Amino acid sequence: MADFLPSRSVLSVCFPNCVLTSNEAEQLRKSKEIDKSISRDKTFVKRLVKILLLGAGESGKSTFLKQMRIIHGQDFDQRAKEEFKATIFSNVIKGVRVLVDAREKLHIPWGEASNQRHGETMMAFDTRSARMANGMVETRVFMQYLPSIRALWADTSIQDAYDRRREFQLVRTHLEKHTHIEACHTHTHTHTHTHTHTQRPNIYN
């Protein structure tokens, strides 16, 4: 009668799961999970729409992505908000420095002679020093320069330089995006939205 009993090899073909060792069964289970995962990924990739954004530096690629995220209701986490705020601080300082330098090169006299010291303060800011964390200005550092920024922006010479910005290189994102910089004076304030304005910006109201 033993001659009629099927061998293990035959059983493994007809009933593969019944004759597997525990290790073989575990390997089979993992293999099936991997296959299912690959299948799900393929389905996801087929439905995924990819967009390639092309453009020169400072052309608004990152801003576009942030706006899409806001439009579709995806909020930014606290870390991202802090990074945005630090970037705003950095842009404002860079923009003011450019305007102070342009005022001198365009031979525009100070509206208030006392603001020269504020201009010197801003030009003395070392953008490569330890004052900048990962290329961005921290809140405590920005607060040290805020009085000078406000005084300079209120000076007619800086406003005149801004009106003649086509005569020199002033990156749009350095100043035109920011209309509520004064609100950044508190450590708890965070920007969740970035506004773009075509009119002359008010960087301290």
Backbone as a printed PyTorch tensor [residue, N CA C, xyz], in Angstrom:
tensor([[[  0.8300,  -1.2060,   0.0000],
         [  0.0000,   0.0000,   0.0000],
         [  0.8600,   1.2500,   0.0000]],

        [[  2.0620,   1.1350,   0.5900],
         [  2.9850,   2.2610,   0.6150],
         [  3.3470,   2.7130,  -0.7790]],

        [[  3.2490,   1.7650,  -1.7490],
         [  3.5960,   2.1210,  -3.1220],
         [  2.6260,   3.1320,  -3.7100]],

        [[  1.4170,   3.1800,  -3.1420],
         [  0.3970,   4.0850,  -3.6870],
         [  0.4170,   5.4660,  -3.0300]],

        [[  1.2190,   5.6450,  -1.9490],
         [  1.3010,   6.9470,  -1.2930],
         [  2.1500,   7.9010,  -2.1300]],

        [[  1.6650,   9.0970,  -2.3740],
         [  2.4380,  10.0520,  -3.1720],
         [  3.6770,  10.5220,  -2.4200]],

        [[  4.7160,  10.7740,  -3.1410],
         [  5.9520,  11.2640,  -2.5310],
         [  5.8060,  12.7400,  -2.1510]],

        [[  6.7700,  13.2330,  -1.3600],
         [  6.7260,  14.6360,  -0.9190],
         [  6.8240,  15.5780,  -2.1080]],

        [[  7.6060,  15.2110,  -3.1040],
         [  7.7560,  16.0580,  -4.2840],
         [  6.4420,  16.2010,  -5.0310]],

        [[  5.6810,  15.1040,  -5.0770],
         [  4.3810,  15.1550,  -5.7500],
         [  3.4200,  16.0210,  -4.9530]],

        [[  3.4400,  15.8420,  -3.6150],
         [  2.5590,  16.6420,  -2.7660],
         [  2.8990,  18.1300,  -2.8620]],

        [[  4.1790,  18.4350,  -2.9900],
         [  4.5930,  19.8350,  -3.0610],
         [  4.0760,  20.5120,  -4.3170]],

        [[  3.8590,  19.7030,  -5.3540],
         [  3.3110,  20.2520,  -6.5940],
         [  1.8120,  20.4540,  -6.4750]],

        [[  1.1270,  19.4810,  -5.9000],
         [ -0.3320,  19.5320,  -5.8000],
         [ -0.8180,  20.4120,  -4.6570]],

        [[ -0.1150,  20.3580,  -3.5160],
         [ -0.5120,  21.1290,  -2.3320],
         [  0.7240,  21.8440,  -1.7680]],

        [[  1.1830,  22.8690,  -2.4380],
         [  2.4520,  23.4930,  -2.0500],
         [  2.4670,  24.0380,  -0.6310]],

        [[  1.3560,  24.5960,  -0.1610],
         [  1.3350,  25.2040,   1.1700],
         [  1.2740,  24.1930,   2.2980]],

        [[  0.9300,  22.9570,   1.9740],
         [  0.7240,  21.9480,   3.0120],
         [  2.0070,  21.2560,   3.4280]],

        [[  3.0000,  21.3010,   2.5740],
         [  4.2250,  20.5510,   2.8550],
         [  5.4210,  21.4680,   3.0970]],

        [[  5.1730,  22.7770,   3.2380],
         [  6.2690,  23.7150,   3.4760],
         [  6.7050,  23.6870,   4.9280]],

        [[  7.9900,  23.8870,   5.1350],
         [  8.4870,  24.0490,   6.4960],
         [  8.0780,  25.4340,   6.9950]],

        [[  8.2650,  25.6840,   8.2890],
         [  7.8750,  26.9830,   8.8440],
         [  8.6570,  28.1230,   8.1960]],

        [[  9.9450,  27.9070,   7.9370],
         [ 10.7590,  28.9350,   7.2940],
         [ 10.3050,  29.1960,   5.8670]],

        [[  9.9970,  28.1120,   5.1620],
         [  9.5300,  28.2560,   3.7830],
         [  8.1850,  28.9760,   3.7340]],

        [[  7.3060,  28.6670,   4.6800],
         [  5.9960,  29.3200,   4.7300],
         [  6.1460,  30.8150,   5.0060]],

        [[  7.0810,  31.1750,   5.8960],
         [  7.3140,  32.5790,   6.2130],
         [  7.8690,  33.3240,   5.0070]],

        [[  8.7800,  32.6890,   4.2950],
         [  9.3380,  33.2990,   3.0980],
         [  8.2660,  33.4980,   2.0310]],

        [[  7.3700,  32.5240,   1.9150],
         [  6.2860,  32.6270,   0.9440],
         [  5.3460,  33.7820,   1.3000]],

        [[  5.0650,  33.9180,   2.6000],
         [  4.1860,  34.9990,   3.0440],
         [  4.7980,  36.3630,   2.7270]],

        [[  6.0890,  36.5070,   3.0220],
         [  6.7700,  37.7730,   2.7440],
         [  6.8060,  38.0640,   1.2480]],

        [[  7.0050,  37.0170,   0.4660],
         [  7.0420,  37.1840,  -0.9850],
         [  5.7060,  37.6950,  -1.5160]],

        [[  4.6090,  37.1450,  -0.9700],
         [  3.2820,  37.5840,  -1.4040],
         [  3.0250,  39.0340,  -0.9970]],

        [[  3.4900,  39.4130,   0.1990],
         [  3.3240,  40.7980,   0.6460],
         [  4.0800,  41.7600,  -0.2630]],

        [[  5.2760,  41.3440,  -0.6530],
         [  6.0710,  42.1720,  -1.5560],
         [  5.3780,  42.3190,  -2.9020]],

        [[  4.8400,  41.2070,  -3.4010],
         [  4.1270,  41.2460,  -4.6850],
         [  2.9260,  42.1860,  -4.6190]],

        [[  2.1860,  42.1280,  -3.5010],
         [  1.0280,  43.0120,  -3.3370],
         [  1.4640,  44.4770,  -3.2760]],

        [[  2.5750,  44.7250,  -2.5720],
         [  3.0790,  46.0870,  -2.4560],
         [  3.5010,  46.6330,  -3.8140]],

        [[  4.1660,  45.7990,  -4.5950],
         [  4.5830,  46.2050,  -5.9390],
         [  3.3730,  46.5090,  -6.8050]],

        [[  2.3460,  45.6760,  -6.6690],
         [  1.1200,  45.8770,  -7.4430],
         [  0.4440,  47.1990,  -7.0760]],

        [[  0.4050,  47.5030,  -5.7620],
         [ -0.1950,  48.7690,  -5.3290],
         [  0.6120,  49.9610,  -5.8380]],

        [[  1.9490,  49.8370,  -5.7800],
         [  2.8060,  50.9220,  -6.2470],
         [  2.6120,  51.1790,  -7.7350]],

        [[  2.4540,  50.1130,  -8.5010],
         [  2.2410,  50.2650,  -9.9420],
         [  0.9440,  51.0120, -10.2170]],

        [[ -0.0910,  50.6690,  -9.4500],
         [ -1.3770,  51.3490,  -9.6110],
         [ -1.2570,  52.8280,  -9.2640]],

        [[ -0.5100,  53.1240,  -8.1840],
         [ -0.3200,  54.5120,  -7.7580],
         [  0.4500,  55.3050,  -8.8010]],

        [[  1.5060,  54.6990,  -9.3400],
         [  2.3380,  55.3800, -10.3330],
         [  1.5320,  55.6870, -11.5890]],

        [[  0.6470,  54.7680, -11.9770],
         [ -0.1710,  54.9870, -13.1730],
         [ -1.0900,  56.1920, -13.0010]],

        [[ -1.5540,  56.4070, -11.7730],
         [ -2.4690,  57.5190, -11.5110],
         [ -1.7390,  58.8180, -11.1840]],

        [[ -0.4480,  58.7210, -10.9320],
         [  0.3320,  59.8880, -10.5280],
         [  0.6050,  60.8020, -11.7170]],

        [[  0.3250,  62.0800, -11.5310],
         [  0.5920,  63.0800, -12.5630],
         [  1.8380,  63.8690, -12.1570]],

        [[  2.8460,  63.8440, -12.9790],
         [  4.0950,  64.5270, -12.6770],
         [  4.1980,  65.8150, -13.4960]],

        [[  4.6460,  66.8770, -12.8240],
         [  4.8050,  68.1710, -13.4740],
         [  6.2540,  68.6190, -13.3350]],

        [[  6.8520,  68.9920, -14.4320],
         [  8.2280,  69.4890, -14.4270],
         [  8.1950,  71.0110, -14.5240]],

        [[  8.6410,  71.6750, -13.4560],
         [  8.6730,  73.1340, -13.4380],
         [ 10.0440,  73.6220, -13.8960]],

        [[ 10.0490,  74.4000, -14.9480],
         [ 11.2880,  74.9440, -15.4830],
         [ 11.3090,  76.4570, -15.2890]],

        [[ 12.4640,  76.9760, -14.9960],
         [ 12.5750,  78.4200, -14.8200],
         [ 13.8980,  78.7930, -14.1970]],

        [[ 14.3000,  80.0170, -14.4290],
         [ 15.5570,  80.5050, -13.8580],
         [ 15.4100,  80.6940, -12.3580]],

        [[ 16.5240,  80.9320, -11.6980],
         [ 16.4860,  81.1640, -10.2640],
         [ 15.6380,  82.3710,  -9.9160]],

        [[ 14.9180,  82.2940,  -8.7940],
         [ 14.0490,  83.3730,  -8.3220],
         [ 12.8950,  83.6560,  -9.2740]],

        [[ 12.5080,  82.6610, -10.0870],
         [ 11.4030,  82.8740, -11.0320],
         [ 10.0530,  82.4760, -10.4570]],

        [[ 10.0440,  81.8940,  -9.2520],
         [  8.7730,  81.5910,  -8.5990],
         [  8.3730,  80.1320,  -8.5780]],

        [[  9.3120,  79.2330,  -8.8470],
         [  8.9720,  77.8010,  -8.8640],
         [  8.5460,  77.3190,  -7.4820]],

        [[  9.3200,  77.6470,  -6.4790],
         [  8.9870,  77.2160,  -5.1160],
         [  7.6950,  77.8630,  -4.6370]],

        [[  7.5090,  79.1330,  -4.9890],
         [  6.2860,  79.8330,  -4.5940],
         [  5.0640,  79.1690,  -5.2000]],

        [[  5.1660,  78.7510,  -6.4460],
         [  4.0530,  78.0680,  -7.1170],
         [  3.6740,  76.7920,  -6.3750]],

        [[  4.6720,  76.0140,  -5.9890],
         [  4.3990,  74.7660,  -5.2790],
         [  3.7530,  75.0380,  -3.9260]],

        [[  4.2240,  76.0660,  -3.2240],
         [  3.6390,  76.4110,  -1.9280],
         [  2.1900,  76.8610,  -2.0860]],

        [[  1.9160,  77.6260,  -3.1410],
         [  0.5540,  78.0860,  -3.3780],
         [ -0.3720,  76.9230,  -3.6990]],

        [[  0.1150,  75.9610,  -4.4720],
         [ -0.6940,  74.7820,  -4.7800],
         [ -1.0150,  74.0070,  -3.5040]],

        [[ -0.0470,  73.9370,  -2.6210],
         [ -0.2710,  73.2240,  -1.3620],
         [ -1.3270,  73.9320,  -0.5200]],

        [[ -1.2680,  75.2560,  -0.4890],
         [ -2.2510,  76.0260,   0.2690],
         [ -3.6340,  75.8950,  -0.3510]],

        [[ -3.7180,  76.0060,  -1.6790],
         [ -4.9990,  75.9250,  -2.3810],
         [ -5.7000,  74.6090,  -2.1110]],

        [[ -4.9270,  73.5320,  -2.0310],
         [ -5.5080,  72.2030,  -1.8400],
         [ -5.6200,  71.8190,  -0.3660]],

        [[ -5.4700,  72.8050,   0.5070],
         [ -5.7770,  72.5970,   1.9180],
         [ -4.7640,  71.8230,   2.7240]],

        [[ -3.5200,  71.7590,   2.2550],
         [ -2.4820,  71.0620,   3.0130],
         [ -1.6690,  72.0980,   3.7940]],

        [[ -1.8490,  72.1100,   5.0950],
         [ -1.1620,  73.0910,   5.9320],
         [  0.3080,  72.7170,   6.0910]],

        [[  1.1130,  73.6850,   6.4830],
         [  2.5330,  73.4650,   6.7120],
         [  2.7770,  73.1880,   8.1900]],

        [[  3.7260,  72.3140,   8.4620],
         [  4.0360,  72.0280,   9.8540],
         [  4.8340,  73.1850,  10.4570]],

        [[  5.0370,  73.1290,  11.7700],
         [  5.6820,  74.2370,  12.4780],
         [  7.0930,  74.4980,  11.9690]],

        [[  7.8110,  73.4360,  11.6620],
         [  9.1850,  73.5990,  11.1790],
         [  9.2100,  74.3500,   9.8510]],

        [[  8.2830,  73.9960,   8.9560],
         [  8.2240,  74.6630,   7.6550],
         [  7.8820,  76.1370,   7.8160]],

        [[  6.9590,  76.4320,   8.7420],
         [  6.5730,  77.8260,   8.9770],
         [  7.7550,  78.6420,   9.4980]],

        [[  8.5380,  78.0500,  10.3850],
         [  9.7030,  78.7540,  10.9200],
         [ 10.7310,  79.0000,   9.8220]],

        [[ 10.8690,  78.0340,   8.9170],
         [ 11.8070,  78.1950,   7.8100],
         [ 11.3490,  79.3090,   6.8770]],

        [[ 10.0280,  79.3800,   6.6240],
         [  9.5030,  80.4460,   5.7770],
         [  9.7780,  81.8110,   6.4010]],

        [[  9.5570,  81.9010,   7.7080],
         [  9.7670,  83.1690,   8.4020],
         [ 11.2370,  83.5850,   8.3270]],

        [[ 12.1300,  82.6260,   8.5330],
         [ 13.5610,  82.9270,   8.4620],
         [ 13.9600,  83.3640,   7.0560]],

        [[ 13.3450,  82.7520,   6.0500],
         [ 13.6230,  83.1300,   4.6650],
         [ 13.1620,  84.5540,   4.3920]],

        [[ 11.9930,  84.9130,   4.9270],
         [ 11.4800,  86.2740,   4.7740],
         [ 12.4450,  87.2740,   5.3980]],

        [[ 12.9120,  86.9780,   6.6010],
         [ 13.8670,  87.8650,   7.2700],
         [ 15.1140,  88.0620,   6.4090]],

        [[ 15.6200,  86.9630,   5.8820],
         [ 16.8210,  87.0080,   5.0550],
         [ 16.5970,  87.8540,   3.8080]],

        [[ 15.4430,  87.6680,   3.1600],
         [ 15.1400,  88.4190,   1.9430],
         [ 15.0280,  89.9150,   2.2060]],

        [[ 14.4050,  90.2710,   3.3150],
         [ 14.2450,  91.6890,   3.6450],
         [ 15.6040,  92.3420,   3.8730]],

        [[ 16.4610,  91.6760,   4.6330],
         [ 17.7910,  92.2380,   4.8980],
         [ 18.5900,  92.3750,   3.6040]],

        [[ 18.5360,  91.3590,   2.7590],
         [ 19.2520,  91.4240,   1.4810],
         [ 18.7240,  92.5660,   0.6230]],

        [[ 17.3890,  92.6990,   0.5900],
         [ 16.7900,  93.7490,  -0.2240],
         [ 17.1640,  95.1410,   0.2430]],

        [[ 17.1420,  95.3670,   1.5490],
         [ 17.5000,  96.6780,   2.0940],
         [ 18.9640,  96.9860,   1.8100]],

        [[ 19.8220,  95.9900,   1.9360],
         [ 21.2450,  96.1940,   1.6440],
         [ 21.4490,  96.5970,   0.1800]],

        [[ 20.7190,  95.9480,  -0.7160],
         [ 20.8190,  96.2850,  -2.1410],
         [ 20.3860,  97.7300,  -2.3780]],

        [[ 19.3120,  98.1570,  -1.7210],
         [ 18.8090,  99.5200,  -1.8960],
         [ 19.7750, 100.5580,  -1.3300]],

        [[ 20.3720, 100.2480,  -0.1960],
         [ 21.3510, 101.1720,   0.3940],
         [ 22.5530, 101.3320,  -0.5340]],

        [[ 23.0110, 100.2270,  -1.0870],
         [ 24.1410, 100.2650,  -2.0140],
         [ 23.7660, 101.0180,  -3.2930]],

        [[ 22.5500, 100.7690,  -3.7850],
         [ 22.0990, 101.4440,  -5.0090],
         [ 21.9580, 102.9480,  -4.7900]],

        [[ 21.4970, 103.3580,  -3.6180],
         [ 21.3540, 104.7930,  -3.3110],
         [ 22.6790, 105.5180,  -3.4770]],

        [[ 23.7380, 104.8600,  -2.9860],
         [ 25.0630, 105.4770,  -3.0870],
         [ 25.5410, 105.5350,  -4.5340]],

        [[ 25.3590, 104.4350,  -5.2660],
         [ 25.8310, 104.3860,  -6.6530],
         [ 25.0330, 105.3110,  -7.5620]],

        [[ 23.7680, 105.5320,  -7.2300],
         [ 22.9290, 106.4330,  -8.0240],
         [ 23.0520, 107.8840,  -7.5580]],

        [[ 23.8820, 108.1070,  -6.5400],
         [ 24.1430, 109.4510,  -6.0030],
         [ 22.8550, 110.1260,  -5.5380]],

        [[ 22.0380, 109.3660,  -4.8300],
         [ 20.8040, 109.9050,  -4.2620],
         [ 21.0980, 110.3420,  -2.8310]],

        [[ 20.9110, 111.6080,  -2.4980],
         [ 21.2110, 112.0740,  -1.1320],
         [ 20.2130, 111.5300,  -0.1190]],

        [[ 20.6650, 111.3700,   1.0970],
         [ 19.7930, 110.8880,   2.1570],
         [ 18.6560, 111.8780,   2.3900]],

        [[ 17.4750, 111.3390,   2.6250],
         [ 16.3640, 112.1970,   3.0080],
         [ 16.5920, 112.7470,   4.3970]],

        [[ 17.0700, 111.8970,   5.2800],
         [ 17.4500, 112.2760,   6.6350],
         [ 18.9040, 111.8690,   6.8320]],

        [[ 19.7540, 112.8430,   7.0590],
         [ 21.1880, 112.5580,   7.1790],
         [ 21.4880, 111.5590,   8.2880]],

        [[ 20.6580, 111.5530,   9.3210],
         [ 20.8830, 110.6440,  10.4520],
         [ 20.7170, 109.1780,  10.0670]],

        [[ 20.0700, 108.9300,   8.9300],
         [ 19.8550, 107.5430,   8.5080],
         [ 21.1030, 106.9160,   7.8990]],

        [[ 22.1420, 107.7230,   7.7140],
         [ 23.3800, 107.1680,   7.1780],
         [ 23.9300, 106.0810,   8.0930]],

        [[ 23.8070, 106.2990,   9.3940],
         [ 24.3200, 105.2950,  10.3370],
         [ 23.5320, 103.9930,  10.2260]],

        [[ 22.2270, 104.0980,   9.9210],
         [ 21.4390, 102.8840,   9.7270],
         [ 21.8880, 102.1570,   8.4560]],

        [[ 22.2240, 102.9550,   7.4470],
         [ 22.7260, 102.3500,   6.2200],
         [ 24.0380, 101.6240,   6.4570]],

        [[ 24.9090, 102.2370,   7.2450],
         [ 26.1920, 101.6050,   7.5690],
         [ 25.9780, 100.3350,   8.3880]],

        [[ 24.9850, 100.3690,   9.2580],
         [ 24.6740,  99.1820,  10.0640],
         [ 24.2560,  98.0200,   9.1760]],

        [[ 23.4030,  98.3010,   8.1960],
         [ 22.9240,  97.2370,   7.3120],
         [ 24.0390,  96.7300,   6.4020]],

        [[ 24.8800,  97.6160,   5.9150],
         [ 25.9610,  97.1990,   5.0270],
         [ 27.0250,  96.4230,   5.7800]],

        [[ 27.0880,  96.5910,   7.0970],
         [ 28.0640,  95.8550,   7.9060],
         [ 27.5900,  94.4450,   8.2110]],

        [[ 26.3380,  94.1510,   7.8910],
         [ 25.8040,  92.8120,   8.1440],
         [ 26.5330,  91.8100,   7.2580]],

        [[ 27.1060,  90.7930,   7.8740],
         [ 27.8640,  89.7800,   7.1390],
         [ 26.9530,  88.6050,   6.8370]],

        [[ 26.5380,  88.4780,   5.5870],
         [ 25.6030,  87.4110,   5.2120],
         [ 26.2380,  86.0300,   5.2760]],

        [[ 27.5480,  85.9650,   5.3840],
         [ 28.2220,  84.6650,   5.4400],
         [ 28.6440,  84.2810,   6.8540]],

        [[ 28.3290,  85.1250,   7.7850],
         [ 28.7660,  84.8670,   9.1530],
         [ 27.8430,  83.8970,   9.8600]],

        [[ 28.1670,  83.6400,  11.1230],
         [ 27.3690,  82.7130,  11.9300],
         [ 25.9990,  83.2860,  12.2690]],

        [[ 25.7700,  84.5560,  11.9010],
         [ 24.4600,  85.1540,  12.1630],
         [ 23.3670,  84.4570,  11.3550]],

        [[ 23.7590,  83.7840,  10.3130],
         [ 22.7820,  83.1330,   9.4530],
         [ 22.8380,  81.6310,   9.6560]],

        [[ 21.6950,  81.0170,   9.9510],
         [ 21.6050,  79.5740,  10.1280],
         [ 21.0960,  78.9590,   8.8360]],

        [[ 21.9350,  78.1500,   8.1990],
         [ 21.5710,  77.5230,   6.9270],
         [ 21.1720,  78.5640,   5.8850]],

        [[ 21.8690,  79.7050,   5.8870],
         [ 21.5860,  80.7390,   4.9130],
         [ 20.3830,  81.5920,   5.2310]],

        [[ 19.7700,  81.4040,   6.3930],
         [ 18.5750,  82.1590,   6.7610],
         [ 18.7940,  82.8790,   8.0860]],

        [[ 18.1680,  84.0330,   8.2260],
         [ 18.3440,  84.8660,   9.4140],
         [ 17.3750,  84.4420,  10.5110]],

        [[ 17.8910,  84.2680,  11.7110],
         [ 17.0480,  83.8910,  12.8400],
         [ 16.2970,  85.1140,  13.3580]],

        [[ 15.1980,  84.8630,  14.0710],
         [ 14.3520,  85.9440,  14.5790],
         [ 15.1350,  86.9050,  15.4660]],

        [[ 15.9350,  86.3680,  16.3850],
         [ 16.6670,  87.2250,  17.3250],
         [ 17.6370,  88.1420,  16.5860]],

        [[ 18.2100,  87.6730,  15.4910],
         [ 19.1290,  88.4990,  14.7100],
         [ 18.3560,  89.5730,  13.9470]],

        [[ 17.2440,  89.1720,  13.3530],
         [ 16.4350,  90.1270,  12.5970],
         [ 15.9630,  91.2730,  13.4810]],

        [[ 15.6100,  90.9460,  14.7260],
         [ 15.1150,  91.9690,  15.6450],
         [ 16.1600,  93.0470,  15.9190]],

        [[ 17.4330,  92.6670,  15.8690],
         [ 18.5060,  93.6360,  16.1030],
         [ 18.5810,  94.6690,  14.9750]],

        [[ 18.1730,  94.2550,  13.7810],
         [ 18.2770,  95.1290,  12.6170],
         [ 16.9510,  95.7800,  12.2340]],

        [[ 15.8660,  95.3830,  12.8660],
         [ 14.5510,  95.9130,  12.5100],
         [ 14.4560,  97.4350,  12.6380]],

        [[ 14.9930,  98.0670,  13.7030],
         [ 14.9300,  99.5390,  13.7850],
         [ 15.6020, 100.2180,  12.5900]],

        [[ 16.7450,  99.6890,  12.1670],
         [ 17.4450, 100.2650,  11.0150],
         [ 16.6530, 100.0500,   9.7350]],

        [[ 16.0510,  98.8700,   9.5970],
         [ 15.2530,  98.5690,   8.4070],
         [ 14.0790,  99.5340,   8.2930]],

        [[ 13.3920,  99.7590,   9.3960],
         [ 12.2370, 100.6570,   9.3980],
         [ 12.6490, 102.0880,   9.0660]],

        [[ 13.7430, 102.5430,   9.6750],
         [ 14.2070, 103.9110,   9.4390],
         [ 14.6190, 104.1070,   7.9860]],

        [[ 15.3090, 103.1210,   7.4340],
         [ 15.7740, 103.2300,   6.0520],
         [ 14.6100, 103.2080,   5.0710]],

        [[ 13.6560, 102.3190,   5.3050],
         [ 12.5390, 102.2160,   4.3720],
         [ 11.6930, 103.4880,   4.3790]],

        [[ 11.6800, 104.1990,   5.4910],
         [ 10.9170, 105.4450,   5.5810],
         [ 11.6640, 106.6180,   4.9480]],

        [[ 12.9480, 106.4300,   4.6560],
         [ 13.7530, 107.5090,   4.0900],
         [ 13.4410, 107.6750,   2.6030]],

        [[ 13.2860, 108.9220,   2.1590],
         [ 12.9270, 109.1880,   0.7620],
         [ 13.9960, 108.7050,  -0.2140]],

        [[ 15.2470, 108.6800,   0.2210],
         [ 16.3140, 108.2320,  -0.6780],
         [ 16.1730, 106.7540,  -1.0130]],

        [[ 15.7860, 105.9570,  -0.0290],
         [ 15.6000, 104.5240,  -0.2650],
         [ 14.3590, 104.2950,  -1.1220]],

        [[ 13.3130, 105.0840,  -0.9040],
         [ 12.1170, 104.9780,  -1.7390],
         [ 12.4370, 105.3680,  -3.1810]],

        [[ 13.2540, 106.4020,  -3.3500],
         [ 13.6560, 106.8110,  -4.6980],
         [ 14.4790, 105.7190,  -5.3680]],

        [[ 15.3760, 105.1060,  -4.6020],
         [ 16.1830, 104.0140,  -5.1470],
         [ 15.2930, 102.8510,  -5.5550]],

        [[ 14.2880, 102.5730,  -4.7320],
         [ 13.3670, 101.4810,  -5.0650],
         [ 12.6080, 101.7900,  -6.3510]],

        [[ 12.1900, 103.0400,  -6.5290],
         [ 11.4680, 103.4230,  -7.7400],
         [ 12.3420, 103.2950,  -8.9850]],

        [[ 13.6620, 103.3370,  -8.7900],
         [ 14.5910, 103.2170,  -9.9200],
         [ 15.2300, 101.8290,  -9.9700]],

        [[ 14.5410, 100.8540,  -9.4140],
         [ 15.1080,  99.5040,  -9.2900],
         [ 15.4230,  98.8460, -10.6270]],

        [[ 14.8350,  99.3310, -11.7060],
         [ 15.1410,  98.7590, -13.0170],
         [ 16.5560,  99.1000, -13.4680]],

        [[ 17.1710, 100.0480, -12.7900],
         [ 18.5330, 100.4490, -13.1480],
         [ 19.5870,  99.5990, -12.4520]],

        [[ 19.1590,  98.7260, -11.5650],
         [ 20.0920,  97.8150, -10.8870],
         [ 19.3440,  96.5180, -10.5880]],

        [[ 20.0410,  95.5600, -10.0430],
         [ 19.4430,  94.2410,  -9.8150],
         [ 18.8730,  94.1430,  -8.4040]],

        [[ 17.5540,  94.1610,  -8.3340],
         [ 16.8580,  93.9430,  -7.0720],
         [ 15.9200,  92.7700,  -7.2750]],

        [[ 16.2580,  91.6470,  -6.6600],
         [ 15.4370,  90.4500,  -6.8270],
         [ 14.0570,  90.7120,  -6.2580]],

        [[ 13.0300,  90.3990,  -7.0330],
         [ 11.6560,  90.7210,  -6.6470],
         [ 11.2840,  90.1340,  -5.2910]],

        [[ 11.7170,  88.9140,  -5.0290],
         [ 11.3160,  88.2530,  -3.7920],
         [ 11.9380,  88.8810,  -2.5580]],

        [[ 12.9490,  89.7210,  -2.7290],
         [ 13.6080,  90.3160,  -1.5620],
         [ 12.6930,  91.2760,  -0.8190]],

        [[ 11.7940,  91.9530,  -1.5430],
         [ 10.9440,  92.9220,  -0.8620],
         [  9.4760,  92.8460,  -1.2590]],

        [[  9.1590,  92.5730,  -2.4850],
         [  7.7900,  92.7300,  -2.9560],
         [  6.8010,  91.7560,  -2.3520]],

        [[  7.2460,  90.6850,  -1.7870],
         [  6.3190,  89.6970,  -1.2510],
         [  5.8400,  90.0440,   0.1560]],

        [[  6.5150,  90.9360,   0.8120],
         [  6.3120,  91.0410,   2.2500],
         [  5.6100,  92.3350,   2.6450]],

        [[  4.4140,  92.2150,   3.1990],
         [  3.6200,  93.3780,   3.5560],
         [  3.3710,  93.4790,   5.0510]],

        [[  3.7980,  92.5010,   5.8090],
         [  3.5230,  92.5170,   7.2420],
         [  4.7640,  92.1190,   8.0400]],

        [[  5.9110,  92.6690,   7.6880],
         [  7.1460,  92.2930,   8.3640],
         [  7.1390,  92.7130,   9.8230]],

        [[  6.5030,  93.8370,  10.1260],
         [  6.4670,  94.3020,  11.5100],
         [  5.8430,  93.2530,  12.4120]],

        [[  4.8870,  92.4870,  11.8640],
         [  4.2260,  91.4620,  12.6750],
         [  5.1870,  90.3550,  13.0680]],

        [[  6.3280,  90.2780,  12.3860],
         [  7.2900,  89.2180,  12.6750],
         [  8.1240,  89.5180,  13.9130]],

        [[  7.8680,  90.6560,  14.5690],
         [  8.7220,  91.0100,  15.7040],
         [  8.4740,  90.1240,  16.9130]],

        [[  7.3880,  89.3670,  16.9200],
         [  7.1370,  88.4500,  18.0230],
         [  7.6650,  87.0780,  17.6670]],

        [[  8.1590,  86.3650,  18.6380],
         [  8.6990,  85.0310,  18.3980],
         [  7.6040,  84.0320,  18.0690]],

        [[  6.3710,  84.3510,  18.4180],
         [  5.2880,  83.4030,  18.1870],
         [  4.6560,  83.5690,  16.8310]],

        [[  4.9610,  84.6760,  16.1340],
         [  4.3180,  84.9160,  14.8420],
         [  4.9180,  84.0060,  13.7830]],

        [[  4.0650,  83.4280,  12.9520],
         [  4.5290,  82.6230,  11.8300],
         [  3.7180,  82.9830,  10.6090]],

        [[  4.3730,  82.9410,   9.4440],
         [  3.6840,  83.2160,   8.1830],
         [  3.2290,  81.8970,   7.5770]],

        [[  1.9550,  81.8030,   7.2760],
         [  1.4390,  80.6010,   6.6280],
         [  1.1600,  80.8460,   5.1670]],

        [[  1.0570,  82.1030,   4.7740],
         [  0.7930,  82.4370,   3.3860],
         [  1.7720,  83.5130,   2.9450]],

        [[  2.1760,  83.4520,   1.6990],
         [  3.0540,  84.4440,   1.1180],
         [  2.2620,  85.2190,   0.0830]],

        [[  2.2060,  86.5430,   0.2350],
         [  1.4190,  87.3670,  -0.6620],
         [  2.3450,  88.0890,  -1.6260]],

        [[  1.9320,  88.1720,  -2.8770],
         [  2.6930,  88.8770,  -3.8840],
         [  1.9280,  90.1280,  -4.2880]],

        [[  2.6030,  91.2670,  -4.2450],
         [  1.9610,  92.5230,  -4.5850],
         [  2.7750,  93.2250,  -5.6580]],

        [[  2.0960,  93.9050,  -6.5500],
         [  2.7800,  94.6310,  -7.6060],
         [  3.0420,  96.0700,  -7.2090]],

        [[  2.3290,  96.5660,  -6.1860],
         [  2.5560,  97.9220,  -5.7480],
         [  3.7750,  97.9840,  -4.8360]],

        [[  4.1810,  99.2110,  -4.5310],
         [  5.3180,  99.3940,  -3.6330],
         [  5.0170,  98.7380,  -2.2930]],

        [[  5.8960,  97.8820,  -1.8070],
         [  5.6140,  97.1640,  -0.5650],
         [  5.7920,  98.0410,   0.6590]],

        [[  5.0550,  97.7550,   1.6740],
         [  5.2460,  98.3980,   2.9700],
         [  5.7800,  97.3300,   3.9000]],

        [[  7.0500,  97.3790,   4.2130],
         [  7.6660,  96.2640,   4.9180],
         [  7.6240,  96.4140,   6.4210]],

        [[  6.9270,  97.4100,   6.9100],
         [  6.8730,  97.5290,   8.3650],
         [  5.4780,  97.8360,   8.8810]],

        [[  4.4360,  97.6490,   8.0800],
         [  3.0620,  97.8070,   8.5590],
         [  2.3550,  96.4710,   8.5480]]])
